[in-house]
Amino acid sequence: MKYFFLSEGWIVGRVWEFGGLWDETSRRRKPYIKRLNLGMVERGQVLWLHEVEEAVIMVEVMPTPDVTNPGPFGKVILSRLLSGEQVVDCLGKADGVVKVHS
């Protein structure tokens, strides 16, 4: 698995695999992307951990239309997805860790 952190109010847009954009028709399914119940606090903002399958190489993220102040960015391409080891390192350096019990 690969991972990335995403701020509250941001969503996943397009997804890329090795051959280009994820092709739901040929794969017969959407890419596996799941928000986990674990996040980190950075500068007072919670960044939620997301898990993606190995075939995913890049993810486009954008603010939801109802976000009042998304900042200077409309869309961002995440091209450096994290390994599990890198996630543990990020969590260890974070201002705080948030865990939602389900």
NORWO-V330717 format. One line per field, one symbol per residue. psi: psi as a letter, one per 40 degrees, with the letter a starting at -180 (. if undefined). A space follows every 50 residues. Layout:
psi = ???
//
This chain:
psi = iiiiihiheiihbihiadeaihgdddefiiihhhhifhiihhfehhhhhi hiiddhdihhiiiidehdgeaehdihhhegiiidddddddddeidihhhh h.
//
